[in-house]
Amino acid sequence: DRYVPGVFIAPGTGIAPFRAFLSERKAAGHSGKNWLFFGDQKQCNDFLYQDEIESMQASGVLSKLSTAFSRDQEKKIYVQQRMLENAREIFEWLEQGAHFYVCGDAKRMASDVDASLKQIVAEQGGMSAEEAAAYVAQLTKENRYQRDVY
């Protein structure tokens, strides 16, 4: 659907499919909001496709950009922490029908992002842990929560 919002979680090389996905949405005239969470170690060396991503934001293809560079400060910051900082708005987007996509490391990031998503749903939706897990499972069943993890 051309009006559906999308939330994209892309640490490191996980950005690769979202570049094409966002370009396709732009070319097809999709008007749904797009929100990219991108993370890596150091902004100066590891902000992959920075110019392209910032151009997407400047042109309005990206409605929101949230970054997390884990080694740019003493305390490490990851994309799942940025998600939690934006919990209210993420839940609003989900309630508006947003699709939620994750691409990247399967060992830690994917499970941490999944746990953060369930925490957001529980807290923002006033749900128990079981109800939040069911909500997220329903997103998966509706193909609104998709993960490409490796």
Summary of the structure (lengths in Angstrom):
residues: 150
radius of gyration: 14.8
end to end distance: 27.5
largest distance: 42.2
contacts: 461
relative contact order: 0.17
helix: 51%
strand: 20%
